[in-house]
């Protein structure tokens, strides 16, 4: 540890921020492309709404349980699984042969984000000692994540001017290609994992309840 943080703290923090960007950036990329998606698939408004919220549905419904699993079984493993799963999810969304496949790919992408995103923060709190260094790291992680999320629709708009609707789902592709090997190399395999057993029944229940809440807010309220 150096100055309250891990060795090569800057590179480690940069990698964690990059992985958080892989999880955050796709949240709103579909919104700009919805008119083109609707025309391409002759999709209903309900189907388009599912494309729009599918990613956040997968992320929000799974984040608590998957975060707890990562804290118990290995944060690096969970993070790498999330980044790896993001790759087929974004490719399947970009070249989806049907609206149903697109919706499923968006939900799977959200599940991948549920694996990776909470793990980035838990690794910061595990690798940086309490104090100013940890506070600054979390602040930088949070501020950068918010800024990157806001870039999603802007990047999507630029892509739609030059390419087909599926290109908006490839915005994270270069980040995945860079982020996965960096995480493999720089992040420790194990650090302060939680020894308490995971409440899997409660985790599964949280997936159902949070998922139902999100669907209710978007399609009933």
Secondary structure, DSSP 8 states (H G I E B T S, - for coil): -BTTB-TTHHHHHHHHHHHHHHHHGGGTHHHHHHHHHHHHHT--HHHHHHHHHHHHHHHHHHHHHHHHHHHHH-HHHHHHHHHHHHHHHHHHHHT-SSHHHHHHHHHHHHHHHHHHHHHHHHHHHHHS-TTHHHHHHHHHHHHHHHHHHHHHHHHHHHHHHHS-GGGGGGTTHHHHHHHHHHHHHHS-S-SS---S---HHHHHHHHHHHHHHHHHHHHT-
